[in-house]
Amino acid sequence: MSAAIFRLPPSITAGHDPSLRPHGPSVAEQFGLQPPEAQVAVLIPCHNEEAAIAKVVADFRKALPDATIYVYDNNSTDRTTQRAEAAGALVRRERLQGKGHVVRRMFADIEADAYVLVDGDDTYDAAAAPEMLRLLLERHLDMVSAARHGVARGAYRAGHRFGNRLLAGLVARVFGRGISDLLSGYRVFSRRFVKSFPALSSGFETETEFSVHALALHMPVQEVLTLYRQRAAGSRSKLNTVADGLRILRAIVTLIQQEHPLEVFSLAAVLLVATGLGLGVPVVVEFVHTGLVPRLPTALSAVGLVLLGSLSLTCGLILDAVARGRKESKRLAYLAIPSAEWPE
């Protein structure tokens, strides 16, 4: 499956120092071959976006005239597919409902050197795409994420904004800083990122997976500020503040448990042992003074809690070794994908 060629603007290549290039002609130059050019695919997941999709496709066609634009329809009941096809996009379908399923299918199907992923609701600024691609290519990054700012009134609900900040702060504390807009639907990825991304989520948790995947493997990433505007008339948000927020929180907790099991199980061990000691110390003191154990159930509960704490710590140590092995495997899978050869 092919994608169109994206020719880098002169500003990218002008900064290269010729003195850093190897002396003499390269192998490609000796045989008269042209250097490879980056292929860019614009990926747009959609569900009932007939009011906006044509403009989204047109805007990205204007911003990236050499890129191939794919619209993946996710069981729309309106004229989304017809509008996308009329605008010139390649339309495909994913029957499993949920953005995570669509992302998994897109990443598996499409072959390119760089990928622009954007929502089909016309809330993100297509004019920012060339600069995001420039950063990805020039700095050899794996992800450039758009952080929303200059938000129009009503475009970014207060509940969504608060939840995003809360979840982003939790991810930053555990996995490191670098992504402030955790739920941004506008990102640019390298081929290495896309083809090593496990894509396990089914819904809107997939944006959280993007950030954690990059931060956990210490990939080179960057965030840029982009405008965020009101939805097109007739377009409706598919994100439920409470239900999807809880799903995303659960996904973050699961990822923390998978990536940092020793910390999670050590915390559980400390709580269990502390509770056990709190119950058991008075029983021991009374036994020392009287030689009697009048509160046998309390004593047994204390012993059980301390044993559970020890078992939790042991599980944490074992799972930490497993997590380290999984991380090494994911890193090797990432490195096994050749980095794209950008034009000089």
C-alpha positions in Angstrom: 0.0 0.0 0.0 1.6 3.3 -1.1 1.4 6.8 0.1 2.2 9.9 -1.9 5.6 11.7 -1.6 6.0 14.6 0.7 8.7 17.0 -0.5 10.5 18.8 2.2 10.5 22.6 2.0 13.9 24.3 1.4 14.0 25.6 5.0 14.6 22.1 6.2 17.4 21.2 3.9 19.1 24.6 4.0 20.4 24.1 7.5 22.5 21.0 6.7 26.2 21.6 6.8 27.9 20.1 3.7 31.1 19.6 5.7 29.4 17.0 7.8 28.7 14.8 4.7 31.1 12.0 3.8 33.8 12.8 1.4 33.2 11.7 -2.2 30.0 10.6 -3.8 27.6 8.3 -2.0 26.6 4.9 -3.4 23.3 6.3 -4.6 25.1 9.2 -6.4 27.6 6.8 -8.0 24.7 4.9 -9.6 22.7 8.0 -10.5 19.9 7.2 -8.0 17.8 9.9 -6.3 17.8 10.1 -2.5 14.6 8.7 -0.9 11.8 11.1 -0.2 9.5 10.9 2.8 6.0 9.5 2.2 3.3 11.0 4.4 -0.2 9.6 5.1 -3.0 11.7 6.7 -5.2 9.4 8.8 -8.7 10.6 9.8 -10.9 8.3 11.9 -14.6 9.2 11.5 -18.0 8.5 13.0 -21.0 10.6 11.8 -19.0 13.6 10.7 -20.8 14.5 7.5 -21.0 18.2 8.5 -17.2 18.5 8.8 -15.3 15.8 6.9 -15.3 17.5 3.5 -13.7 20.6 4.9 -11.1 18.6 6.9 -10.0 16.7 3.8 -9.9 19.9 1.8 -7.9 21.7 4.5 -5.3 19.0 4.7 -5.1 18.6 1.0 -4.2 22.3 0.9 -1.7 22.1 3.7 -0.1 18.9 2.5 -0.7 18.7 -1.2 1.6 15.6 -1.7 0.2 13.5 1.1 -2.3 10.7 0.8 -5.4 11.3 2.9 -7.3 8.3 4.3 -10.7 8.5 6.0 -11.6 5.4 8.1 -15.3 5.3 8.7 -16.5 3.7 11.9 -20.1 2.6 11.2 -21.4 6.1 10.3 -25.2 6.3 9.8 -25.0 9.6 7.8 -23.3 10.6 4.6 -19.7 10.8 6.0 -18.3 8.3 3.5 -19.9 10.0 0.5 -18.7 13.5 1.6 -15.1 12.2 2.2 -15.0 10.4 -1.2 -16.3 13.5 -3.0 -13.6 15.6 -1.3 -10.9 13.2 -2.7 -10.0 11.0 0.3 -9.4 7.3 0.2 -12.3 5.9 2.3 -12.1 2.6 4.2 -14.2 1.1 6.9 -13.7 -0.4 10.3 -16.7 -2.4 11.7 -15.5 -2.7 15.3 -16.9 0.3 17.1 -14.5 2.6 18.9 -11.6 4.9 18.1 -9.0 2.5 19.4 -10.2 -0.2 16.9 -9.9 2.3 14.1 -6.4 3.4 15.1 -5.3 -0.2 15.3 -6.6 -0.9 11.8 -5.1 2.3 10.3 -1.7 1.6 11.8 -1.7 -1.9 10.5 -2.9 -1.1 7.0 -1.1 2.0 5.9 2.6 2.1 4.9 4.4 5.5 5.1 7.4 7.2 6.6 5.3 9.8 8.6 1.7 9.7 9.7 -0.6 12.6 10.5 -3.5 11.5 12.8 -6.3 14.0 13.2 -10.0 13.9 14.2 -12.6 14.4 11.5 -14.6 17.1 13.4 -12.7 20.2 12.0 -11.6 21.4 15.4 -7.9 21.2 14.7 -5.9 23.5 12.5 -4.6 21.8 9.3 -2.2 24.7 8.7 -0.1 23.5 11.6 0.6 20.1 9.9 3.6 21.2 7.8 5.4 22.7 10.8 4.7 19.5 12.9 6.1 17.4 10.0 9.1 19.6 9.7 9.9 19.1 13.4 9.4 15.4 13.1 11.7 15.1 10.1 14.3 17.6 11.0 14.8 16.5 14.6 14.2 12.8 13.9 11.4 12.7 16.5 8.9 9.8 16.9 5.9 11.9 17.9 4.9 15.5 17.7 1.7 16.2 19.6 -0.6 19.2 19.3 -1.5 20.9 22.5 -4.7 22.9 22.2 -4.7 26.6 22.9 -6.6 29.7 21.8 -9.7 27.6 22.4 -13.0 29.1 21.2 -15.7 29.6 23.8 -17.7 26.3 24.1 -15.3 24.3 21.9 -13.4 22.7 24.9 -15.8 21.9 27.7 -14.7 22.7 31.3 -15.2 19.1 32.3 -13.0 17.9 29.5 -10.3 20.5 30.3 -10.2 19.6 34.0 -10.1 15.9 33.3 -7.4 16.3 30.7 -5.2 18.3 33.2 -5.8 15.8 36.0 -5.0 12.7 33.9 -2.0 14.5 32.2 -0.6 15.3 35.7 -1.0 11.7 36.8 0.8 10.4 33.7 3.6 13.1 34.0 4.2 12.1 37.7 4.6 8.4 36.8 6.1 8.3 33.3 7.7 11.7 33.0 6.9 15.1 31.5 6.7 16.0 27.9 3.0 15.8 27.1 0.7 18.3 28.6 -2.4 17.7 26.4 -2.8 14.0 27.1 -6.1 13.7 25.1 -5.1 15.6 21.9 -6.5 14.0 18.8 -3.9 15.7 16.5 -0.5 14.1 16.3 2.3 13.3 13.9 4.1 10.0 14.2 7.2 8.3 12.7 7.0 4.9 11.1 9.0 3.5 14.0 6.3 4.7 16.4 3.3 3.4 14.4 4.7 0.0 13.6 5.8 -0.6 17.2 2.7 0.7 18.9 0.7 -2.2 20.4 -2.8 -0.5 20.1 -4.5 -2.4 22.8 -7.3 0.1 23.6 -10.7 0.1 22.0 -12.0 3.6 22.7 -10.7 7.1 23.4 -8.1 5.6 25.8 -5.9 5.2 22.7 -4.6 8.8 23.1 -3.4 7.9 26.5 -1.7 4.9 25.1 0.2 7.1 22.6 1.7 9.2 25.3 2.6 6.4 27.7 4.1 4.3 24.8 6.4 7.2 23.9 7.3 8.2 27.5 7.8 4.7 28.8 10.3 3.9 26.0 12.0 7.3 26.2 11.2 8.1 22.6 12.1 11.6 21.3 8.9 13.6 21.3 7.8 17.2 21.2 4.6 19.2 21.8 3.5 22.3 19.9 0.7 24.7 20.5 -2.1 24.7 17.9 -5.4 26.5 17.6 -8.5 24.6 18.6 -11.9 25.8 17.3 -15.6 25.2 17.6 -17.1 22.1 16.0 -18.9 22.6 12.7 -22.6 23.1 12.9 -24.3 19.7 13.0 -21.3 17.9 14.4 -21.5 16.4 17.9 -18.8 15.2 20.3 -18.6 11.5 20.8 -16.7 11.8 24.1 -18.7 11.3 27.3 -17.1 13.3 30.0 -17.8 10.9 32.9 -17.9 7.5 31.2 -14.9 8.0 28.9 -13.1 9.8 31.7 -13.4 6.8 33.9 -12.3 4.5 31.1 -9.2 6.6 30.5 -8.4 6.7 34.2 -8.8 2.9 34.4 -6.4 2.6 31.4 -3.9 4.8 33.1 -4.0 2.8 36.3 -3.6 -0.4 34.3 -0.6 1.0 32.4 1.0 2.1 35.7 0.5 -1.4 37.1 2.0 -2.9 34.0 4.9 -0.6 33.6 5.7 0.0 37.3 4.5 -3.1 39.2 7.1 -2.8 42.0 6.0 0.6 43.0 2.3 -0.4 42.9 2.7 -3.6 44.9 5.2 -2.1 47.3 2.6 0.6 48.1 0.0 -2.2 48.7 2.6 -4.0 50.9 3.2 -1.0 53.0 -0.5 -0.4 53.6 -1.1 -4.0 54.4 1.8 -4.3 56.8 1.0 -1.0 58.5 -2.6 -2.0 59.1 -1.4 -5.4 60.4 1.0 -3.8 62.8 -1.6 -1.3 63.9 -3.9 -4.2 64.8 -1.2 -6.5 66.1 0.9 -4.3 68.3 -1.7 -3.8 71.1 -2.3 -7.6 71.1 1.4 -8.2 71.6 1.7 -5.6 74.3 -1.2 -7.1 76.2 0.4 -10.6 75.8 3.7 -9.4 77.2 1.9 -7.9 80.3 -0.6 -10.6 81.0 0.5 -13.7 79.1 -2.9 -13.9 77.5 -4.3 -13.3 74.0 -7.9 -12.4 74.6 -8.5 -10.9 71.1 -7.6 -14.0 69.0 -9.5 -12.8 65.9 -7.6 -9.5 65.9 -4.3 -11.3 66.3 -5.1 -13.7 63.4 -6.2 -10.7 61.2 -2.9 -8.9 62.0 -0.8 -11.9 61.1 -2.8 -12.4 57.9 -2.3 -8.8 56.8 1.4 -8.9 57.4 1.7 -12.1 55.4 -0.4 -10.5 52.6 1.9 -7.5 52.7 5.0 -9.8 52.3 3.3 -11.7 49.5 2.5 -8.4 47.7 6.1 -7.3 47.9 7.2 -10.6 46.5 4.7 -10.3 43.6 6.0 -6.8 42.9 9.6 -8.0 42.7 8.6 -10.8 40.3 6.4 -8.6 38.1 9.0 -5.9 38.0 11.4 -8.4 36.4 8.7 -9.4 34.0 7.9 -5.7 33.2 11.6 -5.1 32.5 11.7 -8.0 30.1 8.6 -6.7 28.3 10.1 -3.2 28.1 13.3 -4.6 26.6 11.3 -6.6 24.1 9.3 -3.5 23.1 12.5 -1.5 22.8 14.0 -4.1 20.6 10.8 -4.3 18.4 11.0 -0.5 18.1 14.7 -0.6 17.1 14.1 -3.4 14.6 12.1 -1.0 12.4 14.5 0.9 10.2 14.4 4.7 10.6 13.3 6.5 7.5 16.0 8.0 5.4 15.1 11.7 5.1 16.2 13.7 2.1 19.5 15.6 2.5 
